[in-house]
Amino acid sequence: MLLEEDPATLIRHTIGNFNIHPDKTAIGRINESLSTLQQARDLRVREAESALKKLSRNFQTLATQHNETVSAHHSTDHASQIVELDTQKFRVAKAASDLEIEGERLEQELDGLKSRLHELNLQGAEGDGATRSKRELEDPTILKLKVYRSLGIDIDPDSSGTYNKATIRNTQKGDVHVVNIDPRFSRFFYANYFWQTI
């Protein structure tokens, strides 16, 4: 037989070594960002549509009043009223045009945000390579984890982010040990145990 251990046990250990929690967290943050952007865009579009409908109603009211005025008054008053109504109509048209321009600006802003989100998705949750390398050089926890990993020891955090479990691999013996770190025992105890195991 090629393998001394049961393949199901090996597969279970392999699956246990995968850490997909950061990926799931990053996808959750991205989905939240997309949802927030979509809600903000929908809100702005609704506000613009509401303002446009209000202006359209005002325009219709003014047009009706204009028609009534034209039919009710003499021709001498007609010219001055037409000028006034035309002025109001142009104001309404200008306001509608401004709203349309604002809508286009918001569309461009949304496209820019989508582009930025796409760039962030390509970089991943950890950021681009330069940012990640700089953070790894400055973060003592990451440096410690790298040292442990180079010795064949993987330190795993729990759901609260506390590092309380170690997986020790001895490639020479083909052994894997999982150790739950209890704060009641000293660091000296665990250091001796790790050295004896590796």
Solvent accessible surface area in square Angstrom, and as a share of the most:
residue,aa,sasa,rsa
1,M,195,0.87
2,L,182,0.90
3,L,84,0.42
4,E,178,0.80
5,E,78,0.35
6,D,82,0.42
7,P,61,0.38
8,A,50,0.38
9,T,35,0.20
10,L,62,0.31
11,I,102,0.52
12,R,155,0.57
13,H,79,0.35
14,T,71,0.41
15,I,111,0.56
16,G,63,0.60
17,N,76,0.39
18,F,138,0.58
19,N,98,0.50
20,I,103,0.52
21,H,124,0.56
22,P,59,0.37
23,D,84,0.43
24,K,125,0.53
25,T,54,0.31
26,A,9,0.07
27,I,101,0.51
28,G,30,0.29
29,R,122,0.45
30,I,44,0.22
31,N,84,0.43
32,E,118,0.53
33,S,51,0.33
34,L,77,0.38
35,S,51,0.33
36,T,85,0.49
37,L,39,0.19
38,Q,83,0.37
39,Q,119,0.53
40,A,46,0.36
41,R,69,0.25
42,D,45,0.23
43,L,90,0.45
44,R,99,0.36
45,V,48,0.28
46,R,141,0.51
47,E,97,0.44
48,A,24,0.18
49,E,90,0.40
50,S,67,0.43
51,A,36,0.28
52,L,85,0.42
53,K,124,0.53
54,K,120,0.51
55,L,35,0.17
56,S,56,0.36
57,R,145,0.53
58,N,65,0.33
59,F,69,0.29
60,Q,109,0.48
61,T,71,0.41
62,L,43,0.22
63,A,36,0.28
64,T,71,0.41
65,Q,86,0.38
66,H,44,0.20
67,N,94,0.48
68,E,106,0.48
69,T,29,0.17
70,V,56,0.32
71,S,97,0.63
72,A,80,0.62
73,H,91,0.41
74,H,143,0.64
75,S,95,0.61
76,T,116,0.68
77,D,61,0.31
78,H,49,0.22
79,A,64,0.49
80,S,73,0.47
81,Q,40,0.18
82,I,52,0.26
83,V,98,0.56
84,E,100,0.45
85,L,28,0.14
86,D,51,0.27
87,T,57,0.33
88,Q,46,0.21
89,K,85,0.36
90,F,135,0.56
91,R,161,0.59
92,V,22,0.13
93,A,54,0.42
94,K,131,0.55
95,A,34,0.26
96,A,28,0.22
97,S,52,0.34
98,D,67,0.35
99,L,43,0.22
100,E,115,0.51
101,I,107,0.54
102,E,66,0.30
103,G,23,0.22
104,E,94,0.42
105,R,114,0.42
106,L,19,0.09
107,E,70,0.31
108,Q,130,0.58
109,E,67,0.30
110,L,13,0.07
111,D,83,0.43
112,G,41,0.40
113,L,74,0.37
114,K,102,0.43
115,S,60,0.39
116,R,119,0.43
117,L,17,0.08
118,H,106,0.47
119,E,80,0.36
120,L,73,0.36
121,N,62,0.32
122,L,133,0.66
123,Q,68,0.30
124,G,37,0.35
125,A,53,0.41
126,E,84,0.38
127,G,17,0.17
128,D,59,0.31
129,G,39,0.38
130,A,78,0.61
131,T,68,0.39
132,R,83,0.30
133,S,59,0.38
134,K,127,0.54
135,R,86,0.32
136,E,43,0.19
137,L,132,0.66
138,E,117,0.53
139,D,45,0.23
140,P,86,0.54
141,T,58,0.34
142,I,45,0.23
143,L,75,0.37
144,K,127,0.54
145,L,29,0.15
146,K,97,0.41
147,V,90,0.51
148,Y,81,0.31
149,R,140,0.51
150,S,93,0.60
151,L,70,0.35
152,G,22,0.21
153,I,4,0.02
154,D,33,0.17
155,I,17,0.09
156,D,49,0.26
157,P,61,0.38
158,D,58,0.30
159,S,122,0.79
160,S,92,0.59
161,G,45,0.43
162,T,77,0.45
163,Y,87,0.33
164,N,54,0.28
165,K,79,0.33
166,A,0,0.00
167,T,8,0.04
168,I,0,0.00
169,R,62,0.22
170,N,10,0.05
171,T,128,0.74
172,Q,172,0.77
173,K,140,0.59
174,G,49,0.47
175,D,56,0.29
176,V,69,0.40
177,H,71,0.32
178,V,82,0.47
179,V,19,0.11
180,N,111,0.57
181,I,50,0.25
182,D,35,0.18
183,P,127,0.80
184,R,203,0.74
185,F,103,0.43
186,S,64,0.41
187,R,220,0.80
188,F,150,0.62
189,F,94,0.39
190,Y,21,0.08
191,A,44,0.34
192,N,59,0.30
193,Y,78,0.30
194,F,22,0.09
195,W,165,0.58
196,Q,141,0.62
197,T,16,0.09
198,I,56,0.29
